[in-house]
């Protein structure tokens, strides 16, 4: 079997646990089961902006949406998000 892999020249998608404060995220899943990837904040697909990395605190202030991802080299990541208004 032959498998061909092409390189479209774009960097690989970064998942939410790789995001930093100021990055924006696109939800490619559902509200109940989000699958978040970083995108440019000016991108129409941007759903959320990362306001706080609460990984060490473990929780976000109540005014933010909270996203916790498990896995990766650092373990669990908790991000505090605000919706992006287009």
Secondary structure, DSSP 8 states (H G I E B T S, - for coil): --------S-----BGGG--TT-EEEE-S-SSS--EEEE-TTSTT--EEEEEE-TTT-S--TTSEEEEE--STT--EEEEEEE---
